[in-house]
Amino acid sequence: MTLKILLCEDEDKMRELLRKFFEKAGYTVVEASDGETALEKFYEESFDLVILDWMMPKMNGIDVAKSMKRERNIKILMLTAKNLPEDEVQALLTGVDDYLAKPFHAQVLLTRVAKLLGVIHQDMNQPLVFIPNEKRVLLNGVQLSLTNREYEMLYYLYQNQGLPLTREQILLAVWGLDHENDERTVDSFIRILREKIGKEFIQTVYGIGYRLELSKK
């Protein structure tokens, strides 16, 4: 399962450019060229984020956003040529999560999307992608089945990737100051994580502890 975006834009060239841009960044993109099609696809499939143009045929972006938000709390970014402050206020009051006026810088758009998804500061082309606000991890696009403790340990290793971490550092970070575990607990969890994500990512640093190393696909 990869992070999936519903891209709603009526201008064909703009929609194609955005699709290629997001696919290059590691996202899966489903396109819609008008508001009614956007809603149909929204009801048919599951998405992590919707990017909505305001001025679309058949049904405008504001009405589409209202309908989507009534159905579930989907993240919505409005990307539009309407750039007046009152336009942004109206969209935000509708329930849109973020608002970006055209023209825009591509990297700003990518950062806004990553922030909404909770994956900011990550390279989406790496084999491991974290979604911290949902405590989910994707390995090559497939969601891992992790306990809360396994997730916390893996995320701590990820936050310090490339750095050798002692077992005591890991114990303190994952279990806290009042833990009653010993260093063998860390070894046990490392074995479990290696089984789930592959031995090549978590390296043993002899005399110290462990280190996470991620290589791109």
VOLUMRO-833075 format. One record per residue (C-alpha): residue in one letter; x, y, z. Coordinates in steps of 0.2 Angstrom, whole numbers, plus 5000, padded with zeros to 4 digits. Example, Ala and Ser with C-alpha at 12.3 -4.5 7.8 and 13.67 -1.06 7.14 Angstrom:
// residues 2
<site><resn>A</resn><east>5062</east><north>4978</north><up>5039</up></site>
<site><resn>S</resn><east>5068</east><north>4995</north><up>5036</up></site>
END
This chain:
// residues 217
<site><resn>M</resn><east>5000</east><north>5000</north><up>5000</up></site>
<site><resn>T</resn><east>5007</east><north>5017</north><up>4995</up></site>
<site><resn>L</resn><east>5001</east><north>5034</north><up>4999</up></site>
<site><resn>K</resn><east>4988</east><north>5038</north><up>4987</up></site>
<site><resn>I</resn><east>4983</east><north>5055</north><up>4981</up></site>
<site><resn>L</resn><east>4966</east><north>5060</north><up>4972</up></site>
<site><resn>L</resn><east>4971</east><north>5074</north><up>4960</up></site>
<site><resn>C</resn><east>4957</east><north>5085</north><up>4955</up></site>
<site><resn>E</resn><east>4962</east><north>5097</north><up>4941</up></site>
<site><resn>D</resn><east>4952</east><north>5102</north><up>4925</up></site>
<site><resn>E</resn><east>4967</east><north>5108</north><up>4915</up></site>
<site><resn>D</resn><east>4974</east><north>5093</north><up>4907</up></site>
<site><resn>K</resn><east>4992</east><north>5100</north><up>4905</up></site>
<site><resn>M</resn><east>4993</east><north>5105</north><up>4924</up></site>
<site><resn>R</resn><east>4985</east><north>5089</north><up>4929</up></site>
<site><resn>E</resn><east>4998</east><north>5079</north><up>4919</up></site>
<site><resn>L</resn><east>5013</east><north>5089</north><up>4926</up></site>
<site><resn>L</resn><east>5006</east><north>5087</north><up>4944</up></site>
<site><resn>R</resn><east>5004</east><north>5068</north><up>4942</up></site>
<site><resn>K</resn><east>5021</east><north>5066</north><up>4935</up></site>
<site><resn>F</resn><east>5028</east><north>5077</north><up>4949</up></site>
<site><resn>F</resn><east>5020</east><north>5067</north><up>4963</up></site>
<site><resn>E</resn><east>5023</east><north>5050</north><up>4955</up></site>
<site><resn>K</resn><east>5042</east><north>5054</north><up>4954</up></site>
<site><resn>A</resn><east>5041</east><north>5059</north><up>4973</up></site>
<site><resn>G</resn><east>5034</east><north>5041</north><up>4977</up></site>
<site><resn>Y</resn><east>5016</east><north>5044</north><up>4978</up></site>
<site><resn>T</resn><east>5002</east><north>5035</north><up>4969</up></site>
<site><resn>V</resn><east>4990</east><north>5047</north><up>4959</up></site>
<site><resn>V</resn><east>4972</east><north>5045</north><up>4953</up></site>
<site><resn>E</resn><east>4966</east><north>5059</north><up>4942</up></site>
<site><resn>A</resn><east>4949</east><north>5068</north><up>4940</up></site>
<site><resn>S</resn><east>4945</east><north>5082</north><up>4928</up></site>
<site><resn>D</resn><east>4929</east><north>5088</north><up>4936</up></site>
<site><resn>G</resn><east>4920</east><north>5089</north><up>4953</up></site>
<site><resn>E</resn><east>4908</east><north>5075</north><up>4950</up></site>
<site><resn>T</resn><east>4921</east><north>5063</north><up>4944</up></site>
<site><resn>A</resn><east>4932</east><north>5067</north><up>4959</up></site>
<site><resn>L</resn><east>4917</east><north>5062</north><up>4971</up></site>
<site><resn>E</resn><east>4914</east><north>5046</north><up>4961</up></site>
<site><resn>K</resn><east>4932</east><north>5041</north><up>4963</up></site>
<site><resn>F</resn><east>4932</east><north>5046</north><up>4981</up></site>
<site><resn>Y</resn><east>4918</east><north>5035</north><up>4985</up></site>
<site><resn>E</resn><east>4925</east><north>5020</north><up>4975</up></site>
<site><resn>E</resn><east>4943</east><north>5021</north><up>4982</up></site>
<site><resn>S</resn><east>4952</east><north>5025</north><up>4998</up></site>
<site><resn>F</resn><east>4964</east><north>5040</north><up>4998</up></site>
<site><resn>D</resn><east>4976</east><north>5047</north><up>5010</up></site>
<site><resn>L</resn><east>4975</east><north>5065</north><up>5003</up></site>
<site><resn>V</resn><east>4964</east><north>5075</north><up>4990</up></site>
<site><resn>I</resn><east>4971</east><north>5089</north><up>4980</up></site>
<site><resn>L</resn><east>4957</east><north>5100</north><up>4974</up></site>
<site><resn>D</resn><east>4955</east><north>5114</north><up>4961</up></site>
<site><resn>W</resn><east>4942</east><north>5127</north><up>4966</up></site>
<site><resn>M</resn><east>4935</east><north>5131</north><up>4949</up></site>
<site><resn>M</resn><east>4930</east><north>5114</north><up>4941</up></site>
<site><resn>P</resn><east>4916</east><north>5109</north><up>4929</up></site>
<site><resn>K</resn><east>4900</east><north>5101</north><up>4935</up></site>
<site><resn>M</resn><east>4904</east><north>5104</north><up>4953</up></site>
<site><resn>N</resn><east>4916</east><north>5116</north><up>4961</up></site>
<site><resn>G</resn><east>4930</east><north>5112</north><up>4973</up></site>
<site><resn>I</resn><east>4921</east><north>5120</north><up>4988</up></site>
<site><resn>D</resn><east>4906</east><north>5109</north><up>4986</up></site>
<site><resn>V</resn><east>4917</east><north>5094</north><up>4983</up></site>
<site><resn>A</resn><east>4926</east><north>5097</north><up>4999</up></site>
<site><resn>K</resn><east>4910</east><north>5099</north><up>5009</up></site>
<site><resn>S</resn><east>4904</east><north>5082</north><up>5003</up></site>
<site><resn>M</resn><east>4920</east><north>5073</north><up>5006</up></site>
<site><resn>K</resn><east>4922</east><north>5080</north><up>5024</up></site>
<site><resn>R</resn><east>4904</east><north>5074</north><up>5028</up></site>
<site><resn>E</resn><east>4909</east><north>5057</north><up>5022</up></site>
<site><resn>R</resn><east>4925</east><north>5056</north><up>5032</up></site>
<site><resn>N</resn><east>4940</east><north>5066</north><up>5039</up></site>
<site><resn>I</resn><east>4950</east><north>5066</north><up>5023</up></site>
<site><resn>K</resn><east>4965</east><north>5078</north><up>5021</up></site>
<site><resn>I</resn><east>4962</east><north>5091</north><up>5008</up></site>
<site><resn>L</resn><east>4973</east><north>5103</north><up>5000</up></site>
<site><resn>M</resn><east>4965</east><north>5116</north><up>4989</up></site>
<site><resn>L</resn><east>4976</east><north>5121</north><up>4974</up></site>
<site><resn>T</resn><east>4968</east><north>5136</north><up>4965</up></site>
<site><resn>A</resn><east>4971</east><north>5152</north><up>4955</up></site>
<site><resn>K</resn><east>4959</east><north>5161</north><up>4967</up></site>
<site><resn>N</resn><east>4972</east><north>5170</north><up>4978</up></site>
<site><resn>L</resn><east>4962</east><north>5183</north><up>4988</up></site>
<site><resn>P</resn><east>4962</east><north>5182</north><up>5007</up></site>
<site><resn>E</resn><east>4944</east><north>5180</north><up>5008</up></site>
<site><resn>D</resn><east>4945</east><north>5165</north><up>4996</up></site>
<site><resn>E</resn><east>4957</east><north>5156</north><up>5007</up></site>
<site><resn>V</resn><east>4946</east><north>5160</north><up>5022</up></site>
<site><resn>Q</resn><east>4931</east><north>5153</north><up>5014</up></site>
<site><resn>A</resn><east>4940</east><north>5137</north><up>5009</up></site>
<site><resn>L</resn><east>4947</east><north>5135</north><up>5027</up></site>
<site><resn>L</resn><east>4930</east><north>5137</north><up>5035</up></site>
<site><resn>T</resn><east>4923</east><north>5124</north><up>5023</up></site>
<site><resn>G</resn><east>4935</east><north>5112</north><up>5031</up></site>
<site><resn>V</resn><east>4950</east><north>5112</north><up>5019</up></site>
<site><resn>D</resn><east>4966</east><north>5107</north><up>5028</up></site>
<site><resn>D</resn><east>4978</east><north>5118</north><up>5018</up></site>
<site><resn>Y</resn><east>4977</east><north>5131</north><up>5004</up></site>
<site><resn>L</resn><east>4990</east><north>5135</north><up>4991</up></site>
<site><resn>A</resn><east>4987</east><north>5148</north><up>4977</up></site>
<site><resn>K</resn><east>4993</east><north>5147</north><up>4959</up></site>
<site><resn>P</resn><east>5007</east><north>5150</north><up>4954</up></site>
<site><resn>F</resn><east>5016</east><north>5140</north><up>4967</up></site>
<site><resn>H</resn><east>5034</east><north>5133</north><up>4969</up></site>
<site><resn>A</resn><east>5034</east><north>5114</north><up>4966</up></site>
<site><resn>Q</resn><east>5045</east><north>5111</north><up>4982</up></site>
<site><resn>V</resn><east>5032</east><north>5121</north><up>4993</up></site>
<site><resn>L</resn><east>5018</east><north>5110</north><up>4986</up></site>
<site><resn>L</resn><east>5028</east><north>5094</north><up>4990</up></site>
<site><resn>T</resn><east>5032</east><north>5100</north><up>5007</up></site>
<site><resn>R</resn><east>5014</east><north>5105</north><up>5011</up></site>
<site><resn>V</resn><east>5008</east><north>5088</north><up>5005</up></site>
<site><resn>A</resn><east>5021</east><north>5079</north><up>5015</up></site>
<site><resn>K</resn><east>5016</east><north>5089</north><up>5031</up></site>
<site><resn>L</resn><east>4998</east><north>5085</north><up>5029</up></site>
<site><resn>L</resn><east>5002</east><north>5066</north><up>5027</up></site>
<site><resn>G</resn><east>5014</east><north>5067</north><up>5042</up></site>
<site><resn>V</resn><east>5029</east><north>5061</north><up>5032</up></site>
<site><resn>I</resn><east>5038</east><north>5078</north><up>5031</up></site>
<site><resn>H</resn><east>5057</east><north>5076</north><up>5031</up></site>
<site><resn>Q</resn><east>5056</east><north>5059</north><up>5023</up></site>
<site><resn>D</resn><east>5062</east><north>5053</north><up>5006</up></site>
<site><resn>M</resn><east>5047</east><north>5045</north><up>4999</up></site>
<site><resn>N</resn><east>5058</east><north>5034</north><up>4988</up></site>
<site><resn>Q</resn><east>5066</east><north>5026</north><up>5003</up></site>
<site><resn>P</resn><east>5061</east><north>5008</north><up>5007</up></site>
<site><resn>L</resn><east>5054</east><north>5013</north><up>5024</up></site>
<site><resn>V</resn><east>5041</east><north>5027</north><up>5025</up></site>
<site><resn>F</resn><east>5034</east><north>5033</north><up>5042</up></site>
<site><resn>I</resn><east>5017</east><north>5041</north><up>5045</up></site>
<site><resn>P</resn><east>5019</east><north>5046</north><up>5063</up></site>
<site><resn>N</resn><east>5002</east><north>5054</north><up>5066</up></site>
<site><resn>E</resn><east>4995</east><north>5037</north><up>5062</up></site>
<site><resn>K</resn><east>5009</east><north>5026</north><up>5069</up></site>
<site><resn>R</resn><east>5010</east><north>5017</north><up>5052</up></site>
<site><resn>V</resn><east>5025</east><north>5011</north><up>5042</up></site>
<site><resn>L</resn><east>5026</east><north>5006</north><up>5024</up></site>
<site><resn>L</resn><east>5040</east><north>4995</north><up>5018</up></site>
<site><resn>N</resn><east>5041</east><north>4996</north><up>4999</up></site>
<site><resn>G</resn><east>5024</east><north>5002</north><up>4999</up></site>
<site><resn>V</resn><east>5017</east><north>4988</north><up>5010</up></site>
<site><resn>Q</resn><east>5010</east><north>4992</north><up>5027</up></site>
<site><resn>L</resn><east>5020</east><north>4983</north><up>5041</up></site>
<site><resn>S</resn><east>5011</east><north>4975</north><up>5056</up></site>
<site><resn>L</resn><east>5020</east><north>4982</north><up>5071</up></site>
<site><resn>T</resn><east>5015</east><north>4983</north><up>5089</up></site>
<site><resn>N</resn><east>5016</east><north>5000</north><up>5097</up></site>
<site><resn>R</resn><east>5033</east><north>4995</north><up>5105</up></site>
<site><resn>E</resn><east>5040</east><north>4989</north><up>5089</up></site>
<site><resn>Y</resn><east>5035</east><north>5005</north><up>5080</up></site>
<site><resn>E</resn><east>5043</east><north>5016</north><up>5094</up></site>
<site><resn>M</resn><east>5059</east><north>5007</north><up>5092</up></site>
<site><resn>L</resn><east>5060</east><north>5007</north><up>5073</up></site>
<site><resn>Y</resn><east>5055</east><north>5025</north><up>5073</up></site>
<site><resn>Y</resn><east>5068</east><north>5029</north><up>5085</up></site>
<site><resn>L</resn><east>5081</east><north>5020</north><up>5075</up></site>
<site><resn>Y</resn><east>5075</east><north>5029</north><up>5060</up></site>
<site><resn>Q</resn><east>5076</east><north>5046</north><up>5068</up></site>
<site><resn>N</resn><east>5094</east><north>5043</north><up>5071</up></site>
<site><resn>Q</resn><east>5098</east><north>5033</north><up>5055</up></site>
<site><resn>G</resn><east>5116</east><north>5031</north><up>5052</up></site>
<site><resn>L</resn><east>5121</east><north>5034</north><up>5070</up></site>
<site><resn>P</resn><east>5126</east><north>5019</north><up>5081</up></site>
<site><resn>L</resn><east>5115</east><north>5018</north><up>5096</up></site>
<site><resn>T</resn><east>5119</east><north>5009</north><up>5112</up></site>
<site><resn>R</resn><east>5106</east><north>4997</north><up>5120</up></site>
<site><resn>E</resn><east>5104</east><north>5009</north><up>5135</up></site>
<site><resn>Q</resn><east>5100</east><north>5023</north><up>5123</up></site>
<site><resn>I</resn><east>5087</east><north>5013</north><up>5115</up></site>
<site><resn>L</resn><east>5079</east><north>5007</north><up>5131</up></site>
<site><resn>L</resn><east>5078</east><north>5025</north><up>5138</up></site>
<site><resn>A</resn><east>5070</east><north>5031</north><up>5122</up></site>
<site><resn>V</resn><east>5057</east><north>5017</north><up>5120</up></site>
<site><resn>W</resn><east>5053</east><north>5012</north><up>5138</up></site>
<site><resn>G</resn><east>5058</east><north>5028</north><up>5147</up></site>
<site><resn>L</resn><east>5067</east><north>5031</north><up>5163</up></site>
<site><resn>D</resn><east>5057</east><north>5019</north><up>5174</up></site>
<site><resn>H</resn><east>5059</east><north>5004</north><up>5163</up></site>
<site><resn>E</resn><east>5064</east><north>4987</north><up>5172</up></site>
<site><resn>N</resn><east>5070</east><north>4979</north><up>5156</up></site>
<site><resn>D</resn><east>5088</east><north>4974</north><up>5153</up></site>
<site><resn>E</resn><east>5098</east><north>4975</north><up>5137</up></site>
<site><resn>R</resn><east>5092</east><north>4958</north><up>5131</up></site>
<site><resn>T</resn><east>5075</east><north>4966</north><up>5128</up></site>
<site><resn>V</resn><east>5083</east><north>4977</north><up>5115</up></site>
<site><resn>D</resn><east>5091</east><north>4962</north><up>5107</up></site>
<site><resn>S</resn><east>5074</east><north>4953</north><up>5107</up></site>
<site><resn>F</resn><east>5065</east><north>4967</north><up>5098</up></site>
<site><resn>I</resn><east>5079</east><north>4970</north><up>5086</up></site>
<site><resn>R</resn><east>5077</east><north>4951</north><up>5081</up></site>
<site><resn>I</resn><east>5059</east><north>4954</north><up>5078</up></site>
<site><resn>L</resn><east>5061</east><north>4970</north><up>5068</up></site>
<site><resn>R</resn><east>5074</east><north>4961</north><up>5057</up></site>
<site><resn>E</resn><east>5062</east><north>4948</north><up>5053</up></site>
<site><resn>K</resn><east>5048</east><north>4960</north><up>5048</up></site>
<site><resn>I</resn><east>5059</east><north>4973</north><up>5038</up></site>
<site><resn>G</resn><east>5074</east><north>4963</north><up>5033</up></site>
<site><resn>K</resn><east>5091</east><north>4960</north><up>5041</up></site>
<site><resn>E</resn><east>5100</east><north>4972</north><up>5029</up></site>
<site><resn>F</resn><east>5093</east><north>4988</north><up>5037</up></site>
<site><resn>I</resn><east>5097</east><north>4986</north><up>5055</up></site>
<site><resn>Q</resn><east>5116</east><north>4983</north><up>5057</up></site>
<site><resn>T</resn><east>5125</east><north>4977</north><up>5073</up></site>
<site><resn>V</resn><east>5139</east><north>4989</north><up>5078</up></site>
<site><resn>Y</resn><east>5150</east><north>4978</north><up>5088</up></site>
<site><resn>G</resn><east>5155</east><north>4985</north><up>5105</up></site>
<site><resn>I</resn><east>5141</east><north>4998</north><up>5104</up></site>
<site><resn>G</resn><east>5124</east><north>4992</north><up>5099</up></site>
<site><resn>Y</resn><east>5114</east><north>4995</north><up>5083</up></site>
<site><resn>R</resn><east>5112</east><north>5007</north><up>5068</up></site>
<site><resn>L</resn><east>5098</east><north>5009</north><up>5055</up></site>
<site><resn>E</resn><east>5104</east><north>5011</north><up>5037</up></site>
<site><resn>L</resn><east>5092</east><north>5014</north><up>5023</up></site>
<site><resn>S</resn><east>5096</east><north>5014</north><up>5005</up></site>
<site><resn>K</resn><east>5085</east><north>5020</north><up>4991</up></site>
<site><resn>K</resn><east>5076</east><north>5009</north><up>4980</up></site>
END
